[in-house]
Amino acid sequence: MSSDPVVGVIMGSDSDWPVMEAAAEALDEFEVPYEVGVYSAHRTPQRMLDYAASAADRGLRVIIAGAGGAAHLPGMVASATTLPVIGVPVPLRTLDGLDSLLSIAQMPAGVPVGTMAIGGARNAGLYAVRILAATDPELRAKVVSFQSELASSVLAKDAALRE
Ligand code: RP5
C-alpha cells in the first residue's frame, strides 16, 4: 500500500491475490503508488459501486480489476467510473480462465474495459504504467529504459544459445 495512490488494484476475492500480485509488483518496479482491495461484484455490490464512483475524486487515475469465473467486477466498475479500467481474467480450477476472459472482454459498446490475457496481471500493471507515462515524462523515461532492458535480455539469451 502506498500513500496518495494513483492506481487501484482490486479483485473479487482474496483468492485472486496470487495472480493479481504480479500487477502490484510491476507498479512497485516503476515506483507507482497504488492501493489494493477486495471488492466483490456479487457479494458486496454496493461497496464495489461506491469504490468505483469515488475513485477519481480520491486521486486514482487507473483501476486494475481482476476476477475469475463470472468475472463481472471489471465491467461493473467501468460502468460506475470515468477512469480507464484494466481487466484481468483470473483462471479458476475449471475452464482454465476462458469463462473469466469472456466475462470481462464482452463489454457493451460505450463501457470499455481494457482486457488482458488470462492471468495477465503483470501486463495489467505495465499497461497502467504506460497510461500514466503518457502525461508523465519521468515515468516515460523509465518505460524507455525498461523496454531497452527487455530487448537486451533477449539479445543476451540469443547470444548464449549461439555459444
Ligand atoms: C470471483 O469468484 C472472484 O474474483 C474469484 O476469482 C472467484 C472465487 O472466489 P472465492 O470463492 O475464492 O472467494 O468473484
Backbone and ligand atoms as CSV (ligand in chain L), in Angstrom:
chain,resi,resn,atom,element,x,y,z
A,1,MET,N,N,0.841,-1.206,0.000
A,1,MET,CA,C,0.000,0.000,0.000
A,1,MET,C,C,0.881,1.263,0.000
A,2,SER,N,N,0.548,2.255,-0.812
A,2,SER,CA,C,1.351,3.469,-0.896
A,2,SER,C,C,0.513,4.656,-0.447
A,3,SER,N,N,1.208,5.753,-0.108
A,3,SER,CA,C,0.476,6.988,0.169
A,3,SER,C,C,0.109,7.643,-1.157
A,4,ASP,N,N,-1.008,8.351,-1.181
A,4,ASP,CA,C,-1.513,9.009,-2.386
A,4,ASP,C,C,-1.500,8.086,-3.610
A,5,PRO,N,N,-2.205,6.978,-3.531
A,5,PRO,CA,C,-2.205,6.030,-4.661
A,5,PRO,C,C,-2.843,6.631,-5.905
A,6,VAL,N,N,-2.290,6.285,-7.065
A,6,VAL,CA,C,-2.890,6.703,-8.348
A,6,VAL,C,C,-3.455,5.519,-9.117
A,7,VAL,N,N,-3.167,4.315,-8.653
A,7,VAL,CA,C,-3.721,3.102,-9.262
A,7,VAL,C,C,-4.434,2.291,-8.180
A,8,GLY,N,N,-5.614,1.820,-8.510
A,8,GLY,CA,C,-6.316,0.891,-7.634
A,8,GLY,C,C,-6.182,-0.514,-8.189
A,9,VAL,N,N,-5.651,-1.425,-7.391
A,9,VAL,CA,C,-5.570,-2.835,-7.791
A,9,VAL,C,C,-6.608,-3.580,-6.961
A,10,ILE,N,N,-7.719,-3.936,-7.612
A,10,ILE,CA,C,-8.800,-4.562,-6.862
A,10,ILE,C,C,-9.127,-5.926,-7.450
A,11,MET,N,N,-9.772,-6.746,-6.633
A,11,MET,CA,C,-10.089,-8.111,-7.070
A,11,MET,C,C,-11.349,-8.573,-6.380
A,12,GLY,N,N,-11.975,-9.585,-6.993
A,12,GLY,CA,C,-13.248,-10.047,-6.480
A,12,GLY,C,C,-13.149,-10.846,-5.205
A,13,SER,N,N,-11.975,-11.416,-4.941
A,13,SER,CA,C,-11.786,-12.261,-3.761
A,13,SER,C,C,-10.307,-12.249,-3.399
A,14,ASP,N,N,-10.034,-12.496,-2.115
A,14,ASP,CA,C,-8.624,-12.604,-1.732
A,14,ASP,C,C,-7.974,-13.812,-2.406
A,15,SER,N,N,-8.789,-14.755,-2.889
A,15,SER,CA,C,-8.224,-15.912,-3.595
A,15,SER,C,C,-7.627,-15.517,-4.945
A,16,ASP,N,N,-7.933,-14.305,-5.415
A,16,ASP,CA,C,-7.353,-13.808,-6.678
A,16,ASP,C,C,-5.943,-13.233,-6.486
A,17,TRP,N,N,-5.553,-12.981,-5.246
A,17,TRP,CA,C,-4.296,-12.274,-4.988
A,17,TRP,C,C,-3.041,-12.971,-5.545
A,18,PRO,N,N,-2.939,-14.319,-5.440
A,18,PRO,CA,C,-1.740,-14.955,-6.001
A,18,PRO,C,C,-1.518,-14.616,-7.476
A,19,VAL,N,N,-2.598,-14.375,-8.215
A,19,VAL,CA,C,-2.466,-13.922,-9.614
A,19,VAL,C,C,-2.253,-12.417,-9.660
A,20,MET,N,N,-3.031,-11.673,-8.895
A,20,MET,CA,C,-3.047,-10.210,-9.012
A,20,MET,C,C,-1.804,-9.527,-8.458
A,21,GLU,N,N,-1.064,-10.230,-7.595
A,21,GLU,CA,C,0.100,-9.558,-7.000
A,21,GLU,C,C,1.151,-9.196,-8.046
A,22,ALA,N,N,1.107,-9.858,-9.196
A,22,ALA,CA,C,2.059,-9.504,-10.270
A,22,ALA,C,C,1.807,-8.087,-10.774
A,23,ALA,N,N,0.564,-7.630,-10.714
A,23,ALA,CA,C,0.277,-6.242,-11.103
A,23,ALA,C,C,0.917,-5.282,-10.100
A,24,ALA,N,N,0.788,-5.606,-8.834
A,24,ALA,CA,C,1.380,-4.765,-7.788
A,24,ALA,C,C,2.901,-4.742,-7.907
A,25,GLU,N,N,3.485,-5.893,-8.219
A,25,GLU,CA,C,4.943,-5.952,-8.362
A,25,GLU,C,C,5.422,-5.064,-9.508
A,26,ALA,N,N,4.681,-5.068,-10.616
A,26,ALA,CA,C,5.058,-4.216,-11.752
A,26,ALA,C,C,4.981,-2.739,-11.360
A,27,LEU,N,N,3.945,-2.378,-10.628
A,27,LEU,CA,C,3.821,-0.978,-10.190
A,27,LEU,C,C,4.955,-0.621,-9.230
A,28,ASP,N,N,5.337,-1.574,-8.377
A,28,ASP,CA,C,6.473,-1.348,-7.472
A,28,ASP,C,C,7.752,-1.067,-8.262
A,29,GLU,N,N,7.946,-1.817,-9.333
A,29,GLU,CA,C,9.166,-1.655,-10.140
A,29,GLU,C,C,9.293,-0.236,-10.693
A,30,PHE,N,N,8.144,0.370,-10.986
A,30,PHE,CA,C,8.153,1.723,-11.549
A,30,PHE,C,C,7.855,2.795,-10.498
A,31,GLU,N,N,7.804,2.345,-9.224
A,31,GLU,CA,C,7.563,3.270,-8.104
A,31,GLU,C,C,6.275,4.082,-8.290
A,32,VAL,N,N,5.267,3.381,-8.827
A,32,VAL,CA,C,3.938,3.994,-8.967
A,32,VAL,C,C,3.123,3.659,-7.721
A,33,PRO,N,N,2.616,4.664,-7.008
A,33,PRO,CA,C,1.847,4.374,-5.800
A,33,PRO,C,C,0.467,3.789,-6.109
A,34,TYR,N,N,0.097,2.774,-5.348
A,34,TYR,CA,C,-1.174,2.083,-5.605
A,34,TYR,C,C,-1.790,1.630,-4.294
A,35,GLU,N,N,-3.051,1.253,-4.395
A,35,GLU,CA,C,-3.736,0.640,-3.258
A,35,GLU,C,C,-4.304,-0.693,-3.718
A,36,VAL,N,N,-4.521,-1.587,-2.786
A,36,VAL,CA,C,-5.121,-2.878,-3.130
A,36,VAL,C,C,-6.372,-3.095,-2.288
A,37,GLY,N,N,-7.299,-3.900,-2.813
A,37,GLY,CA,C,-8.500,-4.189,-2.040
A,37,GLY,C,C,-9.346,-5.269,-2.685
A,38,VAL,N,N,-10.213,-5.855,-1.884
A,38,VAL,CA,C,-11.169,-6.859,-2.361
A,38,VAL,C,C,-12.544,-6.215,-2.435
A,39,TYR,N,N,-13.120,-6.231,-3.631
A,39,TYR,CA,C,-14.455,-5.666,-3.863
A,39,TYR,C,C,-15.212,-6.659,-4.747
A,40,SER,N,N,-16.165,-7.348,-4.170
A,40,SER,CA,C,-16.875,-8.379,-4.917
A,40,SER,C,C,-18.112,-7.801,-5.598
A,41,ALA,N,N,-18.204,-8.046,-6.920
A,41,ALA,CA,C,-19.374,-7.571,-7.673
A,41,ALA,C,C,-20.651,-8.251,-7.200
A,42,HIS,N,N,-20.517,-9.468,-6.683
A,42,HIS,CA,C,-21.704,-10.241,-6.313
A,42,HIS,C,C,-21.961,-10.253,-4.817
A,43,ARG,N,N,-20.885,-10.255,-4.024
A,43,ARG,CA,C,-21.056,-10.391,-2.572
A,43,ARG,C,C,-21.125,-9.041,-1.860
A,44,THR,N,N,-20.502,-8.017,-2.460
A,44,THR,CA,C,-20.543,-6.661,-1.870
A,44,THR,C,C,-20.780,-5.639,-2.990
A,45,PRO,N,N,-21.908,-5.754,-3.678
A,45,PRO,CA,C,-22.109,-4.912,-4.875
A,45,PRO,C,C,-22.115,-3.411,-4.581
A,46,GLN,N,N,-22.774,-2.996,-3.522
A,46,GLN,CA,C,-22.835,-1.555,-3.246
A,46,GLN,C,C,-21.460,-1.004,-2.891
A,47,ARG,N,N,-20.693,-1.780,-2.128
A,47,ARG,CA,C,-19.340,-1.342,-1.766
A,47,ARG,C,C,-18.474,-1.199,-3.024
A,48,MET,N,N,-18.642,-2.123,-3.961
A,48,MET,CA,C,-17.908,-2.029,-5.234
A,48,MET,C,C,-18.290,-0.762,-5.991
A,49,LEU,N,N,-19.593,-0.482,-6.055
A,49,LEU,CA,C,-20.036,0.707,-6.788
A,49,LEU,C,C,-19.558,1.984,-6.100
A,50,ASP,N,N,-19.585,2.007,-4.784
A,50,ASP,CA,C,-19.093,3.180,-4.050
A,50,ASP,C,C,-17.606,3.410,-4.334
A,51,TYR,N,N,-16.854,2.329,-4.376
A,51,TYR,CA,C,-15.415,2.435,-4.677
A,51,TYR,C,C,-15.210,3.041,-6.065
A,52,ALA,N,N,-15.939,2.486,-7.039
A,52,ALA,CA,C,-15.778,2.963,-8.418
A,52,ALA,C,C,-16.193,4.430,-8.547
A,53,ALA,N,N,-17.301,4.782,-7.921
A,53,ALA,CA,C,-17.835,6.137,-8.073
A,53,ALA,C,C,-16.949,7.186,-7.413
A,54,SER,N,N,-16.210,6.806,-6.383
A,54,SER,CA,C,-15.383,7.777,-5.646
A,54,SER,C,C,-13.920,7.754,-6.077
A,55,ALA,N,N,-13.540,6.798,-6.915
A,55,ALA,CA,C,-12.120,6.575,-7.211
A,55,ALA,C,C,-11.438,7.803,-7.816
A,56,ALA,N,N,-12.049,8.416,-8.816
A,56,ALA,CA,C,-11.407,9.553,-9.490
A,56,ALA,C,C,-11.256,10.726,-8.524
A,57,ASP,N,N,-12.268,11.006,-7.740
A,57,ASP,CA,C,-12.197,12.125,-6.789
A,57,ASP,C,C,-11.156,11.876,-5.712
A,58,ARG,N,N,-10.876,10.609,-5.418
A,58,ARG,CA,C,-9.847,10.289,-4.417
A,58,ARG,C,C,-8.442,10.349,-4.995
A,59,GLY,N,N,-8.327,10.574,-6.317
A,59,GLY,CA,C,-6.996,10.752,-6.906
A,59,GLY,C,C,-6.518,9.591,-7.740
A,60,LEU,N,N,-7.310,8.518,-7.794
A,60,LEU,CA,C,-6.896,7.407,-8.655
A,60,LEU,C,C,-6.988,7.827,-10.115
A,61,ARG,N,N,-6.116,7.252,-10.956
A,61,ARG,CA,C,-6.131,7.575,-12.389
A,61,ARG,C,C,-6.340,6.348,-13.263
A,62,VAL,N,N,-6.124,5.187,-12.688
A,62,VAL,CA,C,-6.346,3.918,-13.389
A,62,VAL,C,C,-6.824,2.891,-12.362
A,63,ILE,N,N,-7.712,2.013,-12.790
A,63,ILE,CA,C,-8.118,0.901,-11.938
A,63,ILE,C,C,-7.787,-0.410,-12.650
A,64,ILE,N,N,-7.105,-1.284,-11.946
A,64,ILE,CA,C,-6.869,-2.652,-12.416
A,64,ILE,C,C,-7.801,-3.547,-11.616
A,65,ALA,N,N,-8.650,-4.298,-12.321
A,65,ALA,CA,C,-9.626,-5.135,-11.629
A,65,ALA,C,C,-9.500,-6.577,-12.119
A,66,GLY,N,N,-9.269,-7.490,-11.194
A,66,GLY,CA,C,-9.151,-8.901,-11.537
A,66,GLY,C,C,-10.269,-9.703,-10.911
A,67,ALA,N,N,-10.770,-10.671,-11.658
A,67,ALA,CA,C,-11.800,-11.559,-11.122
A,67,ALA,C,C,-11.824,-12.838,-11.942
A,68,GLY,N,N,-12.405,-13.876,-11.338
A,68,GLY,CA,C,-12.465,-15.159,-12.023
A,68,GLY,C,C,-13.885,-15.681,-12.138
A,69,GLY,N,N,-14.075,-16.615,-13.045
A,69,GLY,CA,C,-15.397,-17.222,-13.236
A,69,GLY,C,C,-16.362,-16.231,-13.858
A,70,ALA,N,N,-17.486,-16.003,-13.168
A,70,ALA,CA,C,-18.437,-14.972,-13.610
A,70,ALA,C,C,-17.835,-13.626,-13.218
A,71,ALA,N,N,-16.868,-13.193,-14.030
A,71,ALA,CA,C,-15.964,-12.093,-13.626
A,71,ALA,C,C,-16.565,-10.737,-14.003
A,72,HIS,N,N,-17.537,-10.307,-13.224
A,72,HIS,CA,C,-18.269,-9.080,-13.549
A,72,HIS,C,C,-17.653,-7.826,-12.944
A,73,LEU,N,N,-16.653,-7.998,-12.090
A,73,LEU,CA,C,-16.083,-6.835,-11.390
A,73,LEU,C,C,-15.535,-5.763,-12.339
A,74,PRO,N,N,-14.649,-6.105,-13.292
A,74,PRO,CA,C,-14.098,-5.032,-14.139
A,74,PRO,C,C,-15.181,-4.262,-14.886
A,75,GLY,N,N,-16.128,-4.960,-15.466
A,75,GLY,CA,C,-17.172,-4.302,-16.236
A,75,GLY,C,C,-18.078,-3.441,-15.382
A,76,MET,N,N,-18.451,-3.921,-14.214
A,76,MET,CA,C,-19.323,-3.141,-13.345
A,76,MET,C,C,-18.596,-1.913,-12.807
A,77,VAL,N,N,-17.316,-2.073,-12.495
A,77,VAL,CA,C,-16.532,-0.915,-12.043
A,77,VAL,C,C,-16.440,0.107,-13.183
A,78,ALA,N,N,-16.210,-0.378,-14.406
A,78,ALA,CA,C,-16.129,0.539,-15.555
A,78,ALA,C,C,-17.430,1.305,-15.753
A,79,SER,N,N,-18.558,0.684,-15.385
A,79,SER,CA,C,-19.855,1.336,-15.573
A,79,SER,C,C,-20.075,2.479,-14.582
A,80,ALA,N,N,-19.286,2.489,-13.511
A,80,ALA,CA,C,-19.526,3.464,-12.443
A,80,ALA,C,C,-18.366,4.430,-12.232
A,81,THR,N,N,-17.430,4.480,-13.197
A,81,THR,CA,C,-16.308,5.414,-13.111
A,81,THR,C,C,-15.981,5.926,-14.513
A,82,THR,N,N,-15.294,7.077,-14.568
A,82,THR,CA,C,-14.791,7.562,-15.856
A,82,THR,C,C,-13.332,7.153,-16.073
A,83,LEU,N,N,-12.729,6.525,-15.088
A,83,LEU,CA,C,-11.319,6.136,-15.190
A,83,LEU,C,C,-11.143,4.959,-16.145
A,84,PRO,N,N,-9.949,4.835,-16.747
A,84,PRO,CA,C,-9.677,3.616,-17.513
A,84,PRO,C,C,-9.623,2.415,-16.576
A,85,VAL,N,N,-10.284,1.336,-16.985
A,85,VAL,CA,C,-10.303,0.102,-16.189
A,85,VAL,C,C,-9.610,-1.002,-16.995
A,86,ILE,N,N,-8.651,-1.628,-16.367
A,86,ILE,CA,C,-7.923,-2.741,-16.974
A,86,ILE,C,C,-8.404,-4.021,-16.302
A,87,GLY,N,N,-8.920,-4.939,-17.095
A,87,GLY,CA,C,-9.461,-6.173,-16.545
A,87,GLY,C,C,-8.481,-7.325,-16.653
A,88,VAL,N,N,-8.376,-8.088,-15.581
A,88,VAL,CA,C,-7.516,-9.280,-15.576
A,88,VAL,C,C,-8.378,-10.521,-15.341
A,89,PRO,N,N,-8.483,-11.384,-16.354
A,89,PRO,CA,C,-9.209,-12.640,-16.158
A,89,PRO,C,C,-8.375,-13.598,-15.290
A,90,VAL,N,N,-8.913,-13.917,-14.122
A,90,VAL,CA,C,-8.201,-14.819,-13.214
A,90,VAL,C,C,-8.643,-16.251,-13.514
A,91,PRO,N,N,-7.696,-17.148,-13.793
A,91,PRO,CA,C,-8.071,-18.536,-14.077
A,91,PRO,C,C,-8.464,-19.272,-12.794
A,92,LEU,N,N,-9.614,-19.935,-12.828
A,92,LEU,CA,C,-10.017,-20.774,-11.702
A,92,LEU,C,C,-9.740,-22.241,-12.047
A,93,ARG,N,N,-10.136,-23.142,-11.168
A,93,ARG,CA,C,-9.807,-24.556,-11.385
A,93,ARG,C,C,-10.525,-25.140,-12.597
A,94,THR,N,N,-11.729,-24.621,-12.867
A,94,THR,CA,C,-12.470,-25.136,-14.022
A,94,THR,C,C,-12.364,-24.169,-15.199
A,95,LEU,N,N,-12.406,-24.679,-16.400
A,95,LEU,CA,C,-12.472,-23.909,-17.652
A,95,LEU,C,C,-11.215,-23.089,-17.960
A,96,ASP,N,N,-10.183,-23.225,-17.134
A,96,ASP,CA,C,-8.873,-22.615,-17.428
A,96,ASP,C,C,-8.914,-21.100,-17.614
A,97,GLY,N,N,-9.938,-20.452,-17.096
A,97,GLY,CA,C,-9.985,-18.990,-17.193
A,97,GLY,C,C,-10.688,-18.475,-18.431
A,98,LEU,N,N,-11.119,-19.388,-19.302
A,98,LEU,CA,C,-11.823,-18.928,-20.508
A,98,LEU,C,C,-13.128,-18.217,-20.132
A,99,ASP,N,N,-13.806,-18.741,-19.107
A,99,ASP,CA,C,-15.036,-18.088,-18.632
A,99,ASP,C,C,-14.727,-16.684,-18.107
A,100,SER,N,N,-13.628,-16.552,-17.376
A,100,SER,CA,C,-13.223,-15.245,-16.841
A,100,SER,C,C,-12.938,-14.274,-17.987
A,101,LEU,N,N,-12.190,-14.755,-18.977
A,101,LEU,CA,C,-11.831,-13.904,-20.127
A,101,LEU,C,C,-13.080,-13.389,-20.852
A,102,LEU,N,N,-13.985,-14.303,-21.152
A,102,LEU,CA,C,-15.170,-13.891,-21.910
A,102,LEU,C,C,-16.067,-12.981,-21.090
A,103,SER,N,N,-16.137,-13.223,-19.784
A,103,SER,CA,C,-16.954,-12.366,-18.910
A,103,SER,C,C,-16.442,-10.930,-18.912
A,104,ILE,N,N,-15.131,-10.773,-19.050
A,104,ILE,CA,C,-14.530,-9.436,-18.975
A,104,ILE,C,C,-14.474,-8.769,-20.352
A,105,ALA,N,N,-14.198,-9.575,-21.379
A,105,ALA,CA,C,-13.952,-8.983,-22.707
A,105,ALA,C,C,-15.227,-8.536,-23.419
A,106,GLN,N,N,-16.335,-9.223,-23.174
A,106,GLN,CA,C,-17.540,-8.964,-23.991
A,106,GLN,C,C,-18.361,-7.823,-23.398
A,107,MET,N,N,-17.785,-6.642,-23.421
A,107,MET,CA,C,-18.488,-5.469,-22.867
A,107,MET,C,C,-19.349,-4.799,-23.936
A,108,PRO,N,N,-20.475,-4.227,-23.528
A,108,PRO,CA,C,-21.301,-3.499,-24.493
A,108,PRO,C,C,-20.621,-2.201,-24.919
A,109,ALA,N,N,-20.892,-1.769,-26.156
A,109,ALA,CA,C,-20.317,-0.522,-26.651
A,109,ALA,C,C,-20.675,0.622,-25.713
A,110,GLY,N,N,-19.675,1.445,-25.426
A,110,GLY,CA,C,-19.886,2.587,-24.542
A,110,GLY,C,C,-19.284,2.394,-23.164
A,111,VAL,N,N,-18.984,1.140,-22.804
A,111,VAL,CA,C,-18.409,0.866,-21.473
A,111,VAL,C,C,-17.159,0.005,-21.660
A,112,PRO,N,N,-16.021,0.655,-21.987
A,112,PRO,CA,C,-14.833,-0.126,-22.319
A,112,PRO,C,C,-14.085,-0.659,-21.089
A,113,VAL,N,N,-13.550,-1.862,-21.259
A,113,VAL,CA,C,-12.587,-2.431,-20.307
A,113,VAL,C,C,-11.404,-2.916,-21.139
A,114,GLY,N,N,-10.206,-2.516,-20.766
A,114,GLY,CA,C,-9.001,-2.997,-21.439
A,114,GLY,C,C,-8.668,-4.369,-20.884
A,115,THR,N,N,-8.997,-5.417,-21.659
A,115,THR,CA,C,-8.876,-6.781,-21.138
A,115,THR,C,C,-7.491,-7.364,-21.421
A,116,MET,N,N,-6.864,-7.861,-20.374
A,116,MET,CA,C,-5.566,-8.509,-20.509
A,116,MET,C,C,-5.766,-9.999,-20.817
A,117,ALA,N,N,-4.655,-10.697,-21.023
A,117,ALA,CA,C,-4.701,-12.146,-21.224
A,117,ALA,C,C,-5.120,-12.830,-19.916
A,118,ILE,N,N,-5.511,-14.086,-20.009
A,118,ILE,CA,C,-5.839,-14.864,-18.807
A,118,ILE,C,C,-4.605,-14.904,-17.903
A,119,GLY,N,N,-4.787,-14.451,-16.677
A,119,GLY,CA,C,-3.673,-14.418,-15.723
A,119,GLY,C,C,-2.677,-13.298,-15.991
A,120,GLY,N,N,-3.020,-12.359,-16.871
A,120,GLY,CA,C,-2.054,-11.341,-17.307
A,120,GLY,C,C,-1.931,-10.145,-16.379
A,121,ALA,N,N,-1.741,-10.394,-15.122
A,121,ALA,CA,C,-1.692,-9.290,-14.149
A,121,ALA,C,C,-0.437,-8.435,-14.307
A,122,ARG,N,N,0.676,-9.055,-14.667
A,122,ARG,CA,C,1.894,-8.235,-14.839
A,122,ARG,C,C,1.692,-7.213,-15.962
A,123,ASN,N,N,1.143,-7.671,-17.067
A,123,ASN,CA,C,0.893,-6.726,-18.154
A,123,ASN,C,C,-0.135,-5.666,-17.749
A,124,ALA,N,N,-1.062,-6.020,-16.886
A,124,ALA,CA,C,-2.016,-5.012,-16.395
A,124,ALA,C,C,-1.276,-3.903,-15.656
A,125,GLY,N,N,-0.320,-4.288,-14.826
A,125,GLY,CA,C,0.482,-3.280,-14.120
A,125,GLY,C,C,1.286,-2.436,-15.091
A,126,LEU,N,N,1.880,-3.110,-16.083
A,126,LEU,CA,C,2.690,-2.378,-17.061
A,126,LEU,C,C,1.816,-1.475,-17.938
A,127,TYR,N,N,0.615,-1.915,-18.210
A,127,TYR,CA,C,-0.307,-1.096,-19.024
A,127,TYR,C,C,-0.718,0.154,-18.240
A,128,ALA,N,N,-0.950,-0.015,-16.967
A,128,ALA,CA,C,-1.265,1.143,-16.123
A,128,ALA,C,C,-0.099,2.131,-16.119
A,129,VAL,N,N,1.102,1.601,-16.052
A,129,VAL,CA,C,2.291,2.459,-16.092
A,129,VAL,C,C,2.326,3.247,-17.402
A,130,ARG,N,N,2.028,2.595,-18.496
A,130,ARG,CA,C,2.041,3.290,-19.799
A,130,ARG,C,C,0.980,4.388,-19.866
A,131,ILE,N,N,-0.183,4.112,-19.321
A,131,ILE,CA,C,-1.241,5.140,-19.313
A,131,ILE,C,C,-0.751,6.363,-18.549
A,132,LEU,N,N,-0.163,6.127,-17.392
A,132,LEU,CA,C,0.319,7.244,-16.579
A,132,LEU,C,C,1.511,7.932,-17.241
A,133,ALA,N,N,2.358,7.151,-17.918
A,133,ALA,CA,C,3.559,7.705,-18.546
A,133,ALA,C,C,3.221,8.636,-19.711
A,134,ALA,N,N,2.037,8.512,-20.263
A,134,ALA,CA,C,1.650,9.373,-21.393
A,134,ALA,C,C,1.635,10.842,-20.994
A,135,THR,N,N,1.444,11.113,-19.708
A,135,THR,CA,C,1.421,12.512,-19.239
A,135,THR,C,C,2.471,12.755,-18.151
A,136,ASP,N,N,3.467,11.861,-18.062
A,136,ASP,CA,C,4.482,11.974,-17.009
A,136,ASP,C,C,5.851,11.653,-17.624
A,137,PRO,N,N,6.621,12.692,-18.025
A,137,PRO,CA,C,7.892,12.458,-18.718
A,137,PRO,C,C,8.882,11.605,-17.909
A,138,GLU,N,N,8.898,11.770,-16.596
A,138,GLU,CA,C,9.830,10.993,-15.761
A,138,GLU,C,C,9.493,9.503,-15.833
A,139,LEU,N,N,8.214,9.214,-15.755
A,139,LEU,CA,C,7.776,7.814,-15.837
A,139,LEU,C,C,8.006,7.269,-17.246
A,140,ARG,N,N,7.797,8.120,-18.232
A,140,ARG,CA,C,8.030,7.687,-19.622
A,140,ARG,C,C,9.490,7.288,-19.824
A,141,ALA,N,N,10.402,8.031,-19.209
A,141,ALA,CA,C,11.822,7.696,-19.317
A,141,ALA,C,C,12.090,6.314,-18.706
A,142,LYS,N,N,11.393,5.996,-17.631
A,142,LYS,CA,C,11.550,4.665,-17.024
A,142,LYS,C,C,11.029,3.575,-17.963
A,143,VAL,N,N,9.957,3.869,-18.678
A,143,VAL,CA,C,9.411,2.887,-19.623
A,143,VAL,C,C,10.403,2.668,-20.767
A,144,VAL,N,N,11.030,3.749,-21.221
A,144,VAL,CA,C,12.033,3.629,-22.288
A,144,VAL,C,C,13.176,2.724,-21.818
A,145,SER,N,N,13.657,2.934,-20.587
A,145,SER,CA,C,14.734,2.093,-20.038
A,145,SER,C,C,14.288,0.648,-19.923
A,146,PHE,N,N,13.064,0.461,-19.446
A,146,PHE,CA,C,12.516,-0.893,-19.288
A,146,PHE,C,C,12.511,-1.627,-20.624
A,147,GLN,N,N,12.049,-0.939,-21.667
A,147,GLN,CA,C,11.978,-1.580,-22.985
A,147,GLN,C,C,13.371,-1.909,-23.520
A,148,SER,N,N,14.319,-1.030,-23.218
A,148,SER,CA,C,15.686,-1.262,-23.646
A,148,SER,C,C,16.270,-2.486,-22.938
A,149,GLU,N,N,15.996,-2.604,-21.628
A,149,GLU,CA,C,16.479,-3.770,-20.868
A,149,GLU,C,C,15.827,-5.059,-21.360
A,150,LEU,N,N,14.556,-4.950,-21.720
A,150,LEU,CA,C,13.833,-6.123,-22.240
A,150,LEU,C,C,14.503,-6.625,-23.514
A,151,ALA,N,N,14.818,-5.682,-24.400
A,151,ALA,CA,C,15.472,-6.048,-25.654
A,151,ALA,C,C,16.857,-6.635,-25.382
A,152,SER,N,N,17.588,-6.029,-24.441
A,152,SER,CA,C,18.933,-6.535,-24.125
A,152,SER,C,C,18.873,-7.952,-23.594
A,153,SER,N,N,17.872,-8.252,-22.780
A,153,SER,CA,C,17.774,-9.604,-22.213
A,153,SER,C,C,17.521,-10.633,-23.309
A,154,VAL,N,N,16.754,-10.261,-24.326
A,154,VAL,CA,C,16.518,-11.181,-25.445
A,154,VAL,C,C,17.816,-11.390,-26.235
A,155,LEU,N,N,18.547,-10.294,-26.464
A,155,LEU,CA,C,19.804,-10.413,-27.207
A,155,LEU,C,C,20.809,-11.271,-26.445
A,156,ALA,N,N,20.828,-11.140,-25.111
A,156,ALA,CA,C,21.745,-11.941,-24.298
A,156,ALA,C,C,21.395,-13.427,-24.395
A,157,LYS,N,N,20.098,-13.732,-24.379
A,157,LYS,CA,C,19.671,-15.136,-24.500
A,157,LYS,C,C,20.026,-15.675,-25.887
A,158,ASP,N,N,19.846,-14.849,-26.887
A,158,ASP,CA,C,20.193,-15.246,-28.254
A,158,ASP,C,C,21.686,-15.547,-28.345
A,159,ALA,N,N,22.492,-14.668,-27.762
A,159,ALA,CA,C,23.951,-14.855,-27.805
A,159,ALA,C,C,24.342,-16.125,-27.064
A,160,ALA,N,N,23.674,-16.383,-25.912
A,160,ALA,CA,C,24.006,-17.580,-25.124
A,160,ALA,C,C,23.704,-18.861,-25.915
A,161,LEU,N,N,22.606,-18.830,-26.645
A,161,LEU,CA,C,22.226,-20.003,-27.440
A,161,LEU,C,C,23.232,-20.282,-28.547
A,162,ARG,N,N,23.851,-19.207,-29.045
A,162,ARG,CA,C,24.771,-19.361,-30.172
A,162,ARG,C,C,26.178,-19.768,-29.738
A,163,GLU,N,N,26.442,-19.720,-28.413
A,163,GLU,CA,C,27.807,-20.035,-27.944
A,163,GLU,C,C,28.135,-21.504,-28.168
L,1,RP5,C1,C,-14.877,-14.358,-8.214
L,1,RP5,O1,O,-15.107,-15.632,-7.740
L,1,RP5,C2,C,-13.581,-13.953,-7.602
L,1,RP5,O2,O,-12.957,-12.966,-8.358
L,1,RP5,C3,C,-12.792,-15.243,-7.588
L,1,RP5,O3,O,-11.981,-15.359,-8.735
L,1,RP5,C4,C,-13.881,-16.300,-7.639
L,1,RP5,C5,C,-13.872,-17.242,-6.469
L,1,RP5,O4,O,-13.935,-16.517,-5.264
L,1,RP5,P1,P,-13.806,-17.260,-3.859
L,1,RP5,O5,O,-14.933,-18.241,-3.783
L,1,RP5,O6,O,-12.451,-17.939,-3.858
L,1,RP5,O7,O,-13.874,-16.171,-2.813
L,1,RP5,O8,O,-15.892,-13.472,-7.906
